[in-house]
Amino acid sequence: MEQLEYEQIIRFRKEEYNRNGFNALETSRDELQKLTGSRKADAPVIEEAMRQCMLEGDRADETDGFMVTYYCDNLGPDRRKMY
């Protein structure tokens, strides 16, 4: 899969969380690999897609794999992209 496809999946999930009233989406590189059936070799592409979807206030944790907490309560244009 291409980076843009991973970004679309992440954005869709963030919007879904927002619509359902959930505050935060925690997702990991490994979870996205399983969800999409991707290979381990795609890990750098997935991580970059995850970074590109981060907005101000979102958190990345690289201590045990790669995990990002996306805060979905405000997805408005007033929140700037992190990367």
Phi, psi and omega in degrees: 000155178271159180303319181300324179294319177296318178299319179297320178297314181296314180298320178299315180295320178297315179295321178297317177297318179299312180299326182271004175081014178277145183280316188220145174248117174257124179219152181241163176302316181297321179297317179293325177297315179294316182300321184260353182071028182281162178273161176300329181295341180277359185306314180297325179291318179296315180298319179294321177298319179296318178296317183296339180268359182282138175247169177310133178094339177292154183235138174249141178230117182252013184288322181229083187083216178221118182228143177232138171256113177262124177273119191255001182290337178222102179253017183295165182291350179285346175270120182282153175289147179280323183239000000 
